[in-house]
């Protein structure tokens, strides 16, 4: 047993673990700042996130215990249950922020769509493992996973939650690319999407999502629909090189910046720590992802590589989309910044993915 502990300690990747803890700590710091009130410094949001971090760290280490292959098998089964749960959410879900995205549990609300990020890589990898012992280029083997991915996208967008739906869709497609799906599929899909664009615009997107895209393209009511990105731009620009100092951001303090504790927490950081602080945080994310994909390339099992890639891809895409929309180079789609934004569902699933990623590294390297 002692030898096993020593082996685990030697194989454990402390670099990704400490980077994860650093980003979580930064998140707590700026959630505190975004929700600070002199009369009640520790807001309910900050306290919930603190408790959520404790629960998330427990989830992280629990994901290290079972063999990752067991998680793949259970994930395969559980994914079908999540499809049912997504349908149930559309019928009986809790309404908030303009959609039915949450289920009311005893002590908190949970967002079932977040579980899709964790279970879809498990489902896909396990499916491909049983379909062929060696992954080959064969379109027929991808029909069912593609169908399940499309169904997940539709159900999540119907909530509506375009941001999460897009993260799951694109991370799934990249996973299929890595698994060997014929590149002609992606080539032929592009003109098909262009042809279907008017139908998607008319029947899939909601009015507020259309307005956000129109404003991003420089049209529409810039004062109304463009308010969020305008205030975020002011916050980022006013931060300058070194920022205004912790807890001194005026856009944040005076409540001009909407969703400052969730989708726009990066703007809070930029205003208070400036360009230097923002670059430092971006480098932490960059180092985390480079380290993760470097470790994935050291794995000898192709299915372990696929599973690990799927667990990291959605975190990478969510980070790119969130920072892109805060900087105004992407439309606003409501994607939280992984590990930093307020929200227990997103935090717990992200930590479950990172814990399972660590699990794979412990058993396959």
N, C-alpha and C positions, 0 to 999 in steps of 0.2 A: 504493500500500500504506500509506503514511504517513497519507493522508487517511482510509483505512478504519479505521486504529487510532484516529485522532482522533475519528472519528464514533462508533466503538464506545465510547470513553472518555466522550464526551458523553452517549450514550444509556444507558450502564450505570447501573443504579439502585444507587448506593452505600449508600442508606439501608437497603434490605432486606438487602444484603450484610453491612453492619456489625452490624445487629441479629442476623443469623444467627450471625456470629462471636462476638458477645457472649454469646448463649445457649449456644453450644457451649462457650465458655470457662467459663461458670458450671457447666455440666454436668461438665466435667473437674474443676473445683474440688470439687464435692460428691461425685463418684465417689471422688475421692482421700480425702475425709473419711469417706465411708461404708465404705471398705475399709481404712482406716488401721490399721496395726499397728506399735507402737513398734519391734519387732524387725525388721520389714521394711516400712518406710514406703511404698515404691512397690509396691503389690500387682500381681499379674498382670492383674487386671481393669483397673486404671488404665493399665498399660503397653499392653494390647491396645486400650483405647479411644483412647489417644494415637496409636498407629499407625493405628487406624481413622479418626481425624479427618484425619490426613494423606492417607490413601487417599480419604476422602470429599471433601476439597477438590479433589483431582485429578479425581474423578468430576464434581464441580460444574462445573469449567472445561471438561472434555471435552464436557459436555452443551451448551456454548455454541457448539461448532464446527459441527455439521451444521445445516442448515435445520430448523426445528421441524416443517415439513411432512414431511420425511423421517422424523423420529422418530415422527410420527403413523402413517405408512404401515408402518414396521417394527413399531411397537407393535401395529398391527392384526393383523399376521401372528403376532407373538410371543405375543399373548394366548392363542391357541389352544394354543400350546406350553406355556404356563403351566398351563392346565387339565390337560394330560397330566402335567405335573410335579407338580401337586397330588395327582393320583391316585397317582403313583409314590411320593410322600412318605408317603401313608397305608399303602402296602405295605412300603416299604423305608426309611422315614425313621428318623432317630435319635431314640430315646426319651429324653425329659428333661422334668422338671417336669410329669409326668403325661400326656404326650401325644407323638405323633409329629409334630413341627413342623419339624424341621431335616433337612437333607441334609449329610452329612459330605463336605467338600471337602478338598483337600490340607492347607491350613494353618488352616482354620477351618470352623465350621458356618454354613450359610446357611439362612434361612427363606424358602422360595419364596412363601409367602403375602404377604410384603412387596412382592414384585414386582407383585402384582395391583394395589396402590395406584397404581403408576406406569403400568401398561399398560392398565388399564381405561378411564381417560379418553382415552388415545390410541386405543384400539379403538373406543370409542363415538363420539368426534368424527369419526374417519375414516369410520366406517360411515354416520353421518348425512350427512356431506359427499358421499358417493357416492350415497346414497339419494335425496337431493333437493338441488338447487343452492341453494334457499332453504328454511330450516327452517319447516315449517308444522305445524299441529296435525293429526296423523294417528296414530291408535293403532297401525295396522298396521306403521308404520316402527319402532316400539319393541319389537315382539314378540321379535325375536332378541336385542337387547341386554338386555331384561328377563330372558329365559331364561338368558343367559350370566351375568348378575348373580346370579340365584338359584342357579345351579349352583356358582358361586364361593363363595357363602355356605355352601351345604351342605357342600362339600368342606373348607372351612377350619374350620367348626364341628365336623366329624367328627374333627379332629386330636386333641383338641378345642382350639379357640382362639376362644372366643365374642367376646372383645374385638375382635380384628382383623376377624372376620366382620361384626360390627355396624358397625364403622367403614366397611368397604367397602360394606356394604348401604346405609347411610344416605347416605353421600357419593354413591353411584351414583344413588339415588332423587332427591336434590337436584339432581344434574346433569341428570336427565331432566326435572325440573320446569323448570329453566332453559332446557332445549332446546325446551320447548313441549309436553310430554306433557299431554294433556287433564287438567285438574284433577279431573274426575269420577273418574278412575282412582284418585286418592288418597282421594277421598271414599268411593268404594265399597269400597276395599281395607280401610278401617278396621274396618267391621263383620265383614268376612270374617276378618281377623286375630283379632278377638275370639271368633268362633265356633270358629276353629281353635286357640285358646289351650290348651285341655285336651290336644289331640293334641301340640302343640309341647312342652308341659310333660312329657308322658309319654314321648314317643319321640325328641325332639330334644335336650333338655337333659340333661346328665350330673348325677349325684347331687351332686357338689360344687358345681355351678352352681346347682342348686335350693337347696342349703343356704345359699349366699351370699345368694340373693334372700330366703329365709325370714328370715335374720338381719337383712337390711336392713329388712324389714318389722316388726322388733321381736319376732320369735318365734324358736323353735329354741334351739340351744345357744350362747348368747351368749359364754360363756367360751372355747369351742373355735373355732367358725366366726367369731366376732366379734373374735378376738384381734388380727388385723391392724389393723382400723379403730380398735380401742380404743387400741392402742399409737401409732398415727398421731395420734389425737386428743390423747393425752398429750403427744406430741412438739410438736405445733402449739401447744397451750395453754401449755406450759411455756416456749415461746420468748418470750412476752410481746411487748412493743413493739419492743425492739431486739435480742432474741435473747441467747443465752448466749455468743456469740462463735464465730468459725470454729474448727472441730475440737473444740469443747467440748460438743457435744450429748450428754447422758447416755443418752437412749433409743437413740441411734445407737451411741455408744461402747461401751455395755454390751450391745449386740446384742439389745436388746428389740424393736427395730423390724425386722420381716421385710421382705425384698426392698428394703432401703434404697437399693441402688445402681441399682435398676431402677424398678419401678412406684411406689415410695414415696419417690423422691428429693426430691419437693416437700416432704414432711414433714421431711426432713433440713434443707433450706433454712430452713423456718419455725422449727425449733428453734434453729438457729445464728444466723440473721439477724433473726428475729422478724417482726412484722407489717410493719414498714417494708421489710425485705428482700423479703418475699413480694409486697407490693404493687408494688414496683419491678420484680420479675420479671414479674408479671402485666401491668404496663403495657408492658413490652418486647414480650411476645407480642401484646398488643392493638394496639400500634402497628404491628407487623409485619403483622398480618392486615388492619388498616384500610388500610395503605399498599398491600398487595397487591391488595385489591379496588378501591381507588381507581384503581390503574394498569390493572386489567382493564377498568374502565369507560371508559378513554381509548382502547381498541382499537376500530378500525373494522371489523375482520373478525369476524363473529359466531362463526365456528368457532374462531378464535384465542381468543376470549373463553371459549368452552366448554372448550377444552383447558386454558387457564390456570386456570379456575375449578376444574376437576376435580383439577388438581395441588395446589391449595391447600386444597380442602375437607376432604380426609382428614386433613391436618395440623391444621386447625382443630378438627375433631371429636375427634381423638385428644387434643388439649390439653384440651378441655372435659371429656371423659370421665375423663381421668386426674386432673385437679384435683378434679372432682366426686366421684370415688370416694375420694380421699384425705381430702377434707373430710367424707365421710360422707353426702353428698346424692345419691349414686348408688351402686348395688351394685358390688362389686368384680368386675371382668371381665378384669383382667390386660392393661391397655393402658399401654405405656410413654409417658413424657412426651417428645414430639418434641424432638430436638436436645440434650436434657439426660440422659435415662436411658442407662444402660449397654446396649450391644447394637449390633453392627456392622451387621446386616441393616437394622434400622430406621433407623439413622443414615445409611447409604449411600443408601437409597431416598429418604429425606427430602431429602438434599442433591441427589440426581438430579432430584427434582421441582422444587426451588428453582432448580437450574441451568437446567432446561428452561423454567421460568417466566421466568427472566431472558433466555433465548434468544428467547422470544416477544416480550418487551418490546423487545429490540434490533432486531427485524425488522419489527414491526408498528406501532410508534408514529410 
